[in-house]
Amino acid sequence: MSLLIRNGTVVNADRSFAADVYCEAGKIVAVEPGLGAPQGAEIVDASGCLVLPGGIDPHTHMQLPFMGTVASEDFFSGTAAALAGGTTMIIDFVIPNPGERLLDAYHKWRAWAEKSCADYSFHVAITWWDESVYEDMGTLVRDWGVNSFKHFMAYKGAIMADDGVLTQSFPRALALGALPTVHAENGELVDYLQKLLLKKGIIGPEGHPQSRPPKVEGEAAQRVIQIAGILGVPIYLVHNSAIESVDAIARARRQGQRVFGECLTQHLLIDESVYYDKDWKRAAAHVMSPPFRPRPHQEALWEALSGGILQTTATDHCCFCGDQKAMGQENFARIPNGTAGVEDRMAVLWHHGVNMGRLTANDFVALTSSNTARIFNVYPRKGVIQADGDADIVVWDPQLRRTIAAETQHQQVDFNVFEGMEVSGGPVYTISQGKVVFAHGRLQVEPGTGRYVSRPAFAPFMRAQQQHNDRHPARVVNRGRPDH
């Protein structure tokens, strides 16, 4: 199988240039102007278009068992929707139940994901602690290509990791060369505020943002950053939505701490007014954690993306249909948390970022693929158009116009938080493993064609952190033998 992409402009995170791209056996072989096509090669004409690395969404939840139900999107439908939007790899989450062996949960999720039609990998959550967790972390890194471990500071009574778990898990991850990732919300405060609001008779979706105000996120972000700093461990904070958490990351980075931040495309554009809609179904459809915030927080997120405080964009793609959301009709705390986004992330970010002058095309590539590839140590296999990289490529038409609608989406959910939004810019072709899998609005995918991507431990910044820690050992004072 060979493929030649002609007449386009290659856009990487560092530069843009005119070149053809030749792919063979799933790899990029050459990137240069005027390439000839071998006999039998498929030709893709990219005239007037940009040739981008395929997007990587570092935060999805396909087929997730959660809050008494299971997400409506499985690994085949979810990765198909991703490809339709220009995303060629996802990093999903293995979330063990408290007391469940990490390895058992990992192999369960791997079996579910075998139907994927795009490349995928996994973070593994630490939801409890004992010696088996310590051992399984080592096995996952050494034998199964896991280099990141997730910690939920929220969801008390279920999967919340308290400070004791964090202080056990973080140093273990560092020793293994794996990156701790964190959902930063103060679970104790959320639990208290939920109960308080319910006592006051607030049972509808409007209770959701009131039980998770921005300071609940900010406090947890600040606390976990301090914990990581004391322990000398890099961390990655997922789905930052609030000024308070962005400020905490900015302060830490100014002081030289290795803290990475992610934000969701949804949080950039939707404000908390959705929870006060008189239509219960529409309000409930937006329930996710952290919740959508008042307008000033969105501008702060855009500034953090353009200013380098936040490095990645994701979706936290976790779909629940209307009948599932209705499980919380009498109690907002029981509304399954999650919204869709994997199909629309790139187009929405391009339209509201690049088209509005907030981002350059190179920034866009960094935020949708390259930075994620670097942080999770699959660069330059992923995240860049260059020889020897995987042939995961998007031919992007900056002028392509589309109106987002649940009726026409590929995502398996009955609602779209971007409903009715007109966007300019989108994929004309998506290429996965050197094959055209999406062309002019039509998917050409089969279950099971996606590959599991092992991610090596010890990304360069992890080794640098260990070197730094070694140069600042604990101090000891030799006072000789004590007198008795």
ABEGO torsion letter per residue (X at the ends): XBBBBBGBBBBBAABBBBBBBBBBGGBBABBBBGBBBBBGBBBBBABGBBBBBBBBBABBBBGBBBGGBBBABBAAAAAAAAAAAGBABBBBBBBBBBGBBAAAAAAAAAAAAAABABBBBBBBBBABBBAAAAAAAAAAAAAAGBABBBBBABGBGBABBBAAAAAAAAAAAAAAGBBBBBBBBBAAAAAAAAAAAAAAGBABAAAAAAABBAAAAAAAAAAAAAAAAAAGBBBBBBGBABAAAAAAAAAAAAAGBBBBBBBBAAAAABBAAAAABABAAAAAAABBOBBBBBAAAAAAAAAAAAAGABABBBAGBBBBBAAAAAAAAABAAABBBEBBGAAAAAAAAAAAAAAAGABBAAAAAAAAAAAAAAAAGAOAABGBBBBGBBBBBBBBBAABBBBBBAAABABBBABBAABGBBBBEBBABBBBGGBBABBGGBBBBBBGABBBBBBBBGBAAAAAAAAAAAABBBBBBBAEBBBX
